[in-house]
């Protein structure tokens, strides 16, 4: 019910009908919502949910998915002032690409051919491009700052990236997808080894399960 005709979600609402929420959006959470809706549709299909899945996936692709400048073999999901209502220039977050990939692969199980396989592969190549040899990731890609920035800064992004890669690997058995995901999970395991208290990283758990 919160997915508009153009596929955008009502990101913020106020319980008081006469109060208009400030414009705000988050393309990472948009991708996560598409992923969740697709899971719901696969478990308990309804026409309403299917329509929302397809509309929101189309919005993700049409409004946020584009090549990386100078690297046409890579696709990213971009955060922009026009969508996020933020002051920061256009940039791509590792989590938006990881969850975007997971979402679009999920949609393939509902409407095959929605996203060409080569586009899914280009998103996966971006995730591999963002990884260091030790399995850690850069959290953002910012063209105006020269490329990859913020090495290993986000709690959830590595698990989201691994999940998207593993979901694609189940459909497209390219060793690079599996190897990149395995290196990511190994890096998380090394960092958390021996700790009595570990952050609640549900995305890493979902990737581990796969």
Protein Blocks (a to p, Z undefined) as FASTA:
>chain_A
ZZcfkopacfbacfblkbccdddddfklmmmmmmmmmmmmmmmgcfklmmmmmmmmmmmm
mmmgccdehiakbccddddfklnopabdcdddfklmmmmmmmmmmmmmmmghkagfklmm
mmmmmmmmmpcfkopacfbdcfknopaehehkbfklmmmmmmmmmmmmmmmccfklmmmm
mmmmmmmmmmmgoiabdcddfklmmmmmZZ
